[in-house]
Structure formats: C-alpha cells, structure tokens
Amino acid sequence: MKKKFIIGLLAFCMLSVAVVPVTQAAIFGDLLKVGGISILIDKFAGQLNGFINTLTFKHGAGSDFATKVVPILSFGSGGYIGAAQVIGTQDLIDRTQAVVQIEGDFSGKTFRVKALIPIDSKNPVNFSRVNGVGVSAIIDVKI
C-alpha cells in the first residue's frame, strides 16, 4: 500500500511538472522553499532560542525575560520568510506566533526601512499586534 502511494505521488509530481507553465513552476518552487524553511524553523526553534540566549549571556547582554523563536513573514519588495527571537513577559510571549516584517523606502531610496511587528497569528492578513513584545534577534536561513 505504501509503495503504491509513493509511486502514485511520484507519477503525479512528474505529470504536474510537465503540465505546469514555467512561471507557475517557479512559484511552486518558491512555495516549496518557504514551506521547507518554515519546517526548519519549527523544528529548530527551541535549539535556536537556547543558542541565542547562551550567546547573549556570554557577551553580557542576557535578560531575565521570556524568549522564543518565531517565523518572520516579510512583505514589501517580494515575500520572504525567516525567523526572529522575540522577548517579553511569558504571557505575551505565549501569545506571539510570528513577526510580520513590512518594508518600505524612505526619502526616495536613500533609506530602506523594515518594521518588525510581533503578532498573535501566523496569518499575515488577519492578526493583532502583541504590544509589550520586542524582537531581540534575527535568524537568517542559508538556502
């Protein structure tokens, strides 16, 4: 049963690639990257959070506040995903599900501005800001 399912899935994927236009294939590839990075962030969030806390304490910049690593949902010049460590009281950190990053140019293109806003949802369309939570670290994912 498992073998038939895998063969069927592979056949479906091969047929889909042959039928999907190039632009849609590129979008599909981007979605796979975003999904893969999201899975990595979820899988390693605890370890990343511990590493960041150890790093900051080692350099005399530790804190007694609660922290956790959440995904960054970014909009502006293209959509991206990454991760951030948020910091605050435990109840506010428990409410925080993601950080939305909004980008814009100020004064023509002299300054590039990135606003990082802790939110209570992983849905960038329907969320509320979590006031009292800050961003203490940004995690870049090499792809």
Backbone as a ProteinNet text record, in pm:
[ID]
protein_1_A
[PRIMARY]
MKKKFIIGLLAFCMLSVAVVPVTQAAIFGDLLKVGGISILIDKFAGQLNGFINTLTFKHGAGSDFATKVVPILSFGSGGYIGAAQVIGTQDLIDRTQAVVQIEGDFSGKTFRVKALIPIDSKNPVNFSRVNGVGVSAIIDVKI
[TERTIARY]
82.5	0	86.9	188.3	277.3	354.3	397.8	474.7	389.1	263.2	172.8	147.8	133	110.8	230.4	351.6	472.6	486.4	462.3	469.7	366.2	245.5	140.7	175.8	233.5	274.7	384.9	482.7	590.4	536.5	445.6	385.8	309.3	233.4	158.5	253.1	361.9	459	522.6	559	621.8	524	399.6	299.5	269.7	266.9	240.8	348.7	473.8	584.9	575.9	534.8	525.1	412.1	308.2	191.1	200	268.7	272.6	362.4	313.3	398.1	517.3	620	744.9	722.5	642.1	621.4	552.1	456	388.7	482.5	571	668.5	761.9	801.9	888.4	816.8	689.4	611.1	599.9	575.2	566.3	697.9	810.5	942.5	962.7	918.3	928.1	844	724.7	639.1	704	771	841.4	953.4	1029.4	1136.6	1080.6	973.8	912.4	862.1	796.5	746.8	859.6	967.7	1083.1	1148.2	1162.4	1221.2	1130.4	1000	904.8	918.7	933.9	950.8	1081.1	1189.1	1317.5	1306.5	1238.3	1222.7	1146	1035.1	956.6	1038.4	1114.8	1191.4	1303.9	1371.4	1488.9	1464.7	1339.7	1308.1	1363.4	1343.5	1392.2	1543.7	1610.1	1756.4	1811.4	1748.9	1791.6	1773.4	1661.2	1634.1	1739.3	1771.6	1874.7	2011.1	2045	2173	2182.5	2075.6	2075.5	2087.8	2014.8	2023.6	2164	2225.8	2363.7	2459.3	2442	2527.4	2517.6	2395.9	2379.9	2430.6	2407.2	2459.6	2611.9	2670.2	2816.6	2878.9	2805.9	2857.3	2798.4	2743	2694.1	2565.8	2490.6	2368	2244.5	2252	2140.4	2023.2	1912.4	1791.4	1716.3	1636.8	1552.9	1414.1	1386.5	1256	1245.5	1123.3	1098.3	1131	1177.1	1208.9	1159.1	1139.6	1114.8	1141.4	1163.7	1188.7	1059.6	1024.6	903	939.2	853.9	881.7	861.6	936.7	915.3	844.2	734.7	662.6	690.5	753	801.9	731	696.7	630.8	695.5	683.1	744.6	796.6	927.4	985.5	1002.3	892	893.5	856.1	809.6	774.2	885.4	922.5	1030.2	986.7	1064.7	1040.4	1174.1	1175	1293.5	1247.4	1329.2	1292.1	1346.5	1282.2	1324.9	1305.7	1390.6	1367.6	1291.4	1180.5	1103.3	1126.1	1108.3	1136.4	1027.6	987.9	885.6	844.3	731.1	680.5	625.7	623.9	586.3	447.3	349.5	214.2	208.7	285.1	287.5	364.3	471.6	548.8	463.2	384.4	295.1	192.5	148.9	52.5	116.4	247	315.8	339	291.1	302.9	399.2	422.7	509.1	548.3	635.6	671.9	645.5	571.1	549.2	649.6	714.3	812.2	755.1	744.6	694.2	808.7	835	947.1	898.9	975.7	944.7	1066.3	1062	1169.5	1129.1	1222.6	1200.8	1290.6	1235.7	1312.4	1371.2	1279.3	1322.1	1372	1496.3	1555.8	1680.2	1687.4	1801.7	1806.3	1689.2	1680.3	1585.5	1622.7	1533	1488.8	1358	1302.9	1235.9	1263.8	1199.2	1134.1	1001.8	928.9	903	943.8	925.9	819.2	705.7	589.7	550.9	565.9	520.6	367.3	319.2	174.8	126.4	-5.4	-65.2	-115.8	-67.9	-114.5	-4	-12.2	78.4	12.5	-105.5	-178.9	-150.5	-74.1	-36.2	-150.5	-267.1	-381.7	-473.9	-483.2	-574.5	-496.8	-451.4	-370.2	-389.4	-339.3	-331.8	-187.9	-143.2	-9.7	-6.9	105.6	123.6	212.3	148.4	222.2	296.8	417.6	498.1	597.3	602.6	697.8	793.7	922.6	1022.5	1093	1166	1247.5	1390.9	1450.4	1585.1	1691.2	1649.2	1746.5	1676.1	1753.9	1707.5	1789.7	1723.5	1791.7	1780.3	1892.6	1895.7	1910.8	1840.6	1847.4	1917.3	2027.2	2100.3	2025.5	1997.2	1929.3	2013.1
-118.8	0	125.1	127.7	242.2	262.1	150.9	155.3	212.3	169.2	219.8	369	411.1	552.8	636.6	592.4	665.1	668.7	558.2	554.6	649	646.8	736.6	882.4	913.9	1050.4	1096	1010.7	1044.2	1065.5	980.3	995.5	1126.5	1159.8	1285.3	1404.4	1401.2	1510.9	1526.6	1414.1	1419.9	1474.7	1433.1	1484.2	1630.9	1669.9	1810.3	1901	1859	1939.1	1954.8	1851.7	1858	1949.8	1962	2040.1	2184.7	2210.7	2343.7	2435.4	2555	2651	2691.6	2746	2778.9	2876.9	2982.2	3080.6	3018.1	2931.3	2866.1	2767.1	2705.4	2613.7	2690.6	2812.5	2894.4	2931.1	2965.7	2997.8	2874.7	2758.5	2633.1	2605.4	2629.8	2611	2705	2830.6	2926.6	2881.4	2829.4	2780.4	2663.2	2575.6	2462.9	2513.2	2615.5	2672.2	2730.3	2810.6	2872.6	2766	2663.6	2554.7	2481.3	2456.1	2387.9	2469.9	2599.3	2687.4	2695.1	2700.2	2702.3	2577.6	2463.8	2337.6	2340.2	2391.2	2401.1	2492.1	2605.8	2699.6	2633.1	2567	2499	2390.6	2315.2	2203.5	2251	2358.8	2403.2	2526.7	2568.5	2690.3	2685.5	2575.7	2564	2569.9	2499.3	2499	2636.2	2700.9	2835.6	2933.2	2922.8	3010.7	2991.9	2867.3	2839.3	2892	2874.9	2923.2	3075	3145	3291.7	3337	3272.9	3309.9	3287.4	3175.3	3147.6	3251.8	3283.2	3381.7	3518.6	3562.8	3695.5	3698.2	3591.5	3585.9	3585.5	3513	3504.6	3642.9	3729.1	3863.1	3969.9	3928.1	4022.7	4094.7	4037.6	4103.6	4016.8	3927.4	3837.7	3911.3	3842	3902	3798.5	3846.8	3758.9	3741.9	3809.3	3798.2	3666.3	3627.2	3506.3	3533	3428.9	3440.6	3317.8	3334.2	3219.4	3262.4	3162.8	3187.4	3161.8	3258.7	3250.6	3286	3247.6	3283.4	3432.6	3484.8	3620.6	3607.7	3677.1	3685.2	3823.4	3831	3957.5	3996.5	4124.4	4177.8	4309.3	4348	4470.4	4439.1	4442.2	4407	4255.9	4185.2	4039	3982.1	3857.6	3792.4	3698.4	3705.4	3622.4	3561.9	3468	3410.8	3391.2	3406.4	3388	3359.3	3395.7	3373.5	3486.7	3505.6	3607.4	3553.7	3599.7	3572.1	3691.3	3663.1	3768.2	3759.4	3873.7	3881.6	3963.3	3917.5	3987.8	3903.8	3939.1	3858.8	3727.9	3624.5	3490.9	3488.1	3557.4	3554.5	3618	3725.3	3788.8	3704.3	3641.1	3552.9	3433.3	3380.5	3268.8	3309.1	3434.4	3484.1	3507.2	3534.6	3570.4	3447.1	3450.5	3337.7	3364.1	3491.4	3526.1	3672.6	3714.5	3855.3	3890	3996.6	4041.9	4153.9	4146.3	4247.3	4324	4454.5	4540.5	4629.3	4632.3	4708.1	4825.1	4930.6	5045.5	5133.8	5219.5	5315.9	5451.1	5517	5649	5748.1	5863	5968.8	5917	5878.1	5817.5	5678.6	5652.7	5522.6	5541	5654	5682.3	5587.9	5562.1	5474.1	5359.5	5239.8	5124.5	5094.7	5090	5072.3	4935.5	4863.8	4736.2	4746.8	4741.1	4741.4	4596.7	4558.2	4422.5	4426.5	4359.1	4368.8	4229.7	4203.8	4076	4066.6	3950.5	3933.1	3803.5	3793.5	3679.3	3570.5	3568.8	3472.5	3447.1	3334	3309.4	3350.1	3408.1	3456.7	3606.1	3647.4	3788.1	3878.8	3823.5	3904.4	3933.8	3841	3854.1	3833.4	3943.6	3933.5	4057.9	4048.8	4164.1	4176.1	4299.5	4324.7	4283.2	4226.1	4192.7	4302.2	4399.1	4508.7	4457.8	4509.9	4468.2	4358.3	4318	4216.7	4283.9	4254.7	4309.5	4199.7	4239.3	4145.6	4161.7	4051.4	4058.1	3995.9	3921.2	3861.6	3825.3	3828.5	3787.3	3666.5	3564.1	3443.3	3435.8	3430.6	3413.2	3265.9	3219.7	3079.8	3075.1	3001.2	2987.8	2890.6	2935.6	2848.8	2834.7
0	0	0	88.5	98.2	-32.3	-91	-215.3	-329.1	-338.2	-441.5	-424	-299.9	-272.6	-318.8	-286	-324.8	-476.2	-543.5	-689.7	-749.8	-696.5	-744.4	-722.8	-606.9	-577.5	-671.3	-695.4	-789.5	-930.4	-974	-1107.1	-1116.4	-1012.6	-1010.1	-1019.2	-943	-944.5	-1082.2	-1143.8	-1276.4	-1379.4	-1375	-1468.1	-1441.8	-1315.8	-1281.7	-1336.1	-1324.1	-1373.8	-1525.2	-1594.4	-1739.8	-1784.5	-1705	-1742.7	-1695.4	-1585.1	-1525.5	-1608.5	-1646.7	-1717.2	-1630.2	-1694.1	-1625.5	-1511.3	-1531.1	-1425.4	-1305.1	-1331.3	-1220.1	-1151.6	-1225.9	-1166.3	-1073.7	-1114.6	-1030	-900.3	-910.6	-791.5	-702.4	-762.9	-687.7	-616	-685.3	-623.9	-506.6	-521.1	-411	-292	-321.1	-213.1	-140.1	-215.5	-152.4	-62.8	-108.3	-26.6	102.5	88.7	205.8	301.8	247.3	331.9	401.6	327.9	386.1	496.2	473.3	574.1	696.1	673.4	785.4	871.6	807.3	881	960.6	898	968.3	1090.3	1072.8	1184.3	1297.9	1264.6	1368.3	1437.9	1359.5	1414.7	1507.2	1470.7	1544.9	1631.3	1647.8	1723.3	1865.5	1934.9	2072.9	2081.8	1992.4	1991.5	1952.9	1853.4	1814.2	1930	1999.3	2112.7	2222	2254.7	2354.9	2313.2	2184.9	2134.4	2146.1	2107.3	2114.2	2259.8	2351	2492.5	2547.1	2512.7	2556.1	2498.3	2371.9	2304.5	2370.9	2400.2	2460.6	2604.8	2682.2	2819.2	2818.2	2724.2	2712.4	2691.4	2622.7	2593.2	2684.6	2798.8	2898.3	2859.6	2765	2720.1	2743.7	2841.5	2869.8	2932.9	2945.7	3001.3	3084.1	3177.7	3258.4	3198.2	3087.5	3022.4	2945.5	2915.1	2836.5	2690.1	2621	2478.4	2404	2273.7	2185.7	2042.3	1957.1	1815.4	1738.6	1652.6	1571.4	1426.9	1331	1191.6	1165.7	1069.5	1018.9	885.1	870.6	744.1	688.1	572	519.8	391.7	382.1	263.6	226.9	103.8	54.4	-83.4	-99.1	-227.9	-234	-256.1	-260.2	-125.4	-121.9	2.7	45.1	170.6	222.7	354.4	402.2	534	603	731.7	812.9	953.8	1052.5	1191.6	1277.1	1392.1	1487.1	1627.8	1718.7	1859.1	1915.4	1984.4	2049.2	2199.3	2267	2410	2478.3	2598.8	2675.8	2794.9	2855.3	2966.3	2911.3	2995.1	2949.6	2886.5	2945.1	2888.7	2750	2727.8	2595.4	2494	2539.1	2450.5	2408.8	2500.4	2467.3	2361.2	2360.1	2260.1	2123.8	2121.2	1996.8	1910.7	1786.6	1694.3	1579	1546.9	1434.1	1446.3	1357.3	1341.9	1196.4	1173.9	1037.1	1010.5	895.6	855.6	737.4	753.4	646.2	601.6	471.8	418.4	334.8	337.4	253	236.9	136	111.1	168	235.4	293.3	221.1	188.5	122.2	-8.6	-97.2	-223.1	-194.8	-228.1	-196.3	-110.8	-38.6	47.2	166.1	225.6	342.1	311	350.8	344.5	487.3	510.3	643.9	653.7	763.6	792	929.3	933.6	1060.1	1099.9	1220.2	1272	1380.5	1356.3	1443.7	1495	1625.2	1681	1670.1	1621	1601	1664.9	1681.8	1750.8	1657	1533.5	1434.3	1333.7	1265.1	1152.5	1021.7	1030.2	913.7	898.5	796.7	783.3	739.2	714.2	672.6	790.9	884.6	997.7	1127.6	1189	1309.5	1395.4	1517.8	1607.2	1655	1670.4	1723.6	1870.2	1914.3	2055	2114.7	2178.8	2241.7	2363.9	2386.9	2500.7	2468.5	2339.8	2294.3	2196.6	2210.9	2120.3	2043.9	1942.2	1863.6	1913.1	1960.9	2016.2	1924.7	1822	1729.9	1598.9	1492.2	1359.1	1318.2	1266.6	1222.4	1071.3	1003.1	858.3	828.4	725.7	683.3	548.8	540.2	415.5	323.9	201.3	104.8	-19.5
[MASK]
+++++++++++++++++++++++++++++++++++++++++++++++++++++++++++++++++++++++++++++++++++++++++++++++++++++++++++++++++++++++++++++++++++++++++++++++

